[in-house]
Amino acid sequence: MTQLFEPFTIRGTTFSNRAWMSPMCTYSALPDGAGIGQPNDFHLAHYASRAAGGVGLVLVEATGVRPEGRISPFDLGLWNNGQVEAHRRLVDAIASTGAVAGLQLAHAGRKASIERPWLGGDPVSPAQGGWDTLAPSAVQFPGLPTPGEMTIADIKDVVEAWGSAARRALDAGYEVVEVHAAHGYLLHSFLSPLSNKRTDAYGGPLENRARIVLEAIDAVRAVWPADKPVFLRISSTDWVAEDANDEREAWTVEDSTTLAGWAHERGVDLVDASSGGLVPASIPHTVDYQSANAAAIRNSVGDGGPAVAAVGRITDPVQANELVAGGSADAVFLGRALLRDASWANNAAAALGAEGRFILQYDYAV
């Protein structure tokens, strides 16, 4: 059975299939001026083509809830009302072919203010149009400047920013929002004891380190309709505790399972289980290096918990279908495979003998 191409409903939103586009930064927004942080013609073509290519959900890339929350000056943002209309145009283009439009809301924390990766990804200083970074603790990410430690007022401000950005996402027409708590960015750096050395209510035991994540979810849910889904992207592991020669305390799959349960109680419907990004680490080369963790979380939370999506090295239609049909994941997020082939989902449906979602203009390809 080609369960990958069966519809999937979360709250009041039905996805035509379970093959979804993962949020991937394109570093293509204007860095300043009237169009700062806004989707432009590149984003329109990029995302609309994947929607036409058959994915059930297009989850638009990390979008800063604050200007200083962008990874680079060229990232998307949704920190002011002037950015809404450009996002609305993007939503309309995605939805016009039957895909659901979603948006990932993010703050890069200590990994912010860097150059685009194809230009080296070096730090961008304030004098060059960058900014000073903030994090839970003044712990440097290797190769980047030491961030300032956030005050309680800073924390409250950024939590409110998640809620405000979610309200704007709703105004733009997005059906799904995802809170980004992975890859070493701000929320993940609060979760992991490797980067969070605080001794107040936001540091120490797991429930304290998770506090800002749950508060951000609360801020989003306070403005997000009850019939629309909220996702949470996490790094399922820092890939440090798995190294027998490294005794540092780090974020683990067990921690992720606990967080998934807490998040579900606050209104998160799906956990998007990625991994790594907090510190340089040795990551396995196996195909299931992340999907195995997604399956472990899925099995632990059970049917009463959030849905779980797998991501990472998913390239083959049979592999993707087996993850869903076998119960390892409720959906799969596709990244590089969709960069290589915008019509991956339609082609996968054909290869599996399933119903694709070819739009009429593409019927000749069937």
RAWO-V236059 format. One record per residue. N is the residue number from 1. PHI is phi in degrees with one decimal (NA if undefined). Layout:
# RAWO-V236059
n;phi
N;PHI
N;PHI
This chain:
# RAWO-V236059
n;phi
1;NA
2;-88.6
3;-65.8
4;-57.2
5;-109.4
6;-87.6
7;-61.6
8;-140.4
9;-112.4
10;-124.5
11;53.1
12;-99.2
13;-110.8
14;-109.5
15;-95.3
16;-67.3
17;-156.4
18;-115.2
19;-101.7
20;-122.0
21;-84.9
22;-73.2
23;-69.5
24;-132.6
25;-63.0
26;-113.3
27;50.5
28;-129.2
29;-85.1
30;-67.8
31;-81.3
32;-159.2
33;81.6
34;-65.1
35;-97.4
36;-56.4
37;73.9
38;-95.3
39;-61.1
40;-126.0
41;-61.9
42;-61.5
43;-61.6
44;-59.4
45;-66.7
46;-61.0
47;-79.9
48;-64.7
49;-68.4
50;-73.1
51;-63.5
52;-64.7
53;-76.1
54;110.1
55;-68.7
56;-80.9
57;-140.1
58;-106.4
59;-99.4
60;-66.5
61;-52.2
62;-49.9
63;-122.5
64;-67.4
65;-82.5
66;-141.7
67;-54.7
68;-77.3
69;-89.5
70;-72.9
71;-68.5
72;-132.9
73;-64.1
74;-102.9
75;-86.7
76;-69.7
77;-145.5
78;-149.9
79;-100.9
80;-143.2
81;-67.2
82;-68.0
83;-90.1
84;-66.7
85;-61.7
86;-65.5
87;-67.7
88;-62.1
89;-62.1
90;-67.7
91;-58.1
92;-61.3
93;-66.5
94;-66.3
95;-71.1
96;-64.8
97;-106.1
98;101.9
99;-82.9
100;-85.1
101;-99.6
102;-127.1
103;-137.6
104;-93.8
105;-101.0
106;-145.0
107;-141.5
108;-81.4
109;57.8
110;-72.9
111;-98.4
112;-86.9
113;60.2
114;-122.8
115;-75.4
116;-59.9
117;-60.0
118;-73.9
119;-109.0
120;107.0
121;68.2
122;-74.5
123;-60.3
124;-107.1
125;-76.1
126;-55.6
127;-66.7
128;-99.9
129;100.3
130;-92.0
131;-157.5
132;-76.1
133;-99.7
134;-126.7
135;-157.1
136;-60.9
137;-140.0
138;-79.5
139;-113.0
140;-75.1
141;-80.8
142;-49.8
143;89.9
144;-117.1
145;-62.9
146;-69.4
147;-78.5
148;-80.2
149;-78.3
150;-70.0
151;-83.4
152;-60.4
153;-62.9
154;-60.5
155;-63.4
156;-61.4
157;-63.9
158;-73.6
159;-62.9
160;-61.6
161;-64.5
162;-63.3
163;-65.4
164;-64.8
165;-66.4
166;-64.1
167;-62.3
168;-68.2
169;-61.6
170;-64.6
171;-59.9
172;-76.7
173;103.3
174;-63.7
175;-93.5
176;-135.0
177;-122.5
178;-120.8
179;-86.0
180;-88.8
181;-125.9
182;-129.9
183;61.0
184;81.5
185;-79.0
186;-53.1
187;-65.7
188;-62.6
189;-68.8
190;-75.4
191;-66.7
192;-86.9
193;-67.7
194;-67.9
195;-117.1
196;-106.8
197;-112.1
198;-68.7
199;-121.0
200;-99.4
201;-68.8
202;-111.2
203;-143.8
204;94.5
205;-66.9
206;-54.5
207;-63.3
208;-75.7
209;-65.6
210;-85.5
211;-57.6
212;-65.6
213;-64.2
214;-67.2
215;-67.5
216;-64.9
217;-61.1
218;-59.5
219;-64.2
220;-69.5
221;-63.7
222;-65.4
223;-115.0
224;-93.3
225;-58.8
226;-65.4
227;-95.5
228;-117.9
229;-78.2
230;-120.3
231;-107.4
232;-134.0
233;-92.3
234;-127.3
235;-92.2
236;-66.0
237;-158.3
238;-84.6
239;59.4
240;-111.1
241;-64.8
242;-73.1
243;-89.5
244;-62.0
245;-91.3
246;-119.0
247;-96.9
248;-66.0
249;-74.9
250;-141.7
251;-79.8
252;-127.7
253;-61.8
254;-63.1
255;-61.3
256;-62.4
257;-64.4
258;-62.2
259;-61.0
260;-58.2
261;-65.6
262;-63.1
263;-64.0
264;-62.7
265;-62.9
266;-92.2
267;112.0
268;-80.3
269;-98.0
270;-146.0
271;-103.0
272;-96.9
273;-94.7
274;-97.8
275;-166.0
276;70.0
277;98.4
278;-77.7
279;-141.5
280;-57.6
281;-152.4
282;-84.6
283;-107.9
284;-58.4
285;-98.5
286;-70.8
287;-61.8
288;-95.1
289;-58.6
290;-107.5
291;-65.2
292;-64.7
293;-68.5
294;-59.6
295;-64.4
296;-64.0
297;-66.3
298;-58.9
299;-67.8
300;-73.3
301;-76.9
302;68.6
303;-70.2
304;-87.0
305;-101.8
306;-72.1
307;-65.8
308;-132.2
309;-111.8
310;-97.6
311;-151.4
312;112.3
313;58.2
314;-95.4
315;-129.3
316;-104.3
317;-57.0
318;-64.1
319;-58.6
320;-62.6
321;-65.2
322;-65.3
323;-60.9
324;-79.4
325;-62.9
326;-83.8
327;85.4
328;-72.2
329;-152.0
330;-87.9
331;-159.5
332;-125.1
333;-99.2
334;-108.3
335;-113.5
336;-58.3
337;-59.4
338;-80.4
339;-69.2
340;-77.5
341;-145.1
342;-63.0
343;-100.7
344;-52.6
345;-65.7
346;-63.1
347;-67.2
348;-65.6
349;-61.3
350;-64.1
351;-65.5
352;-89.7
353;73.4
354;-101.5
355;-73.5
356;-84.7
357;-121.8
358;-61.4
359;-76.8
360;-54.5
361;-65.0
362;-107.5
363;-58.2
364;-62.7
365;-82.7
366;-72.2
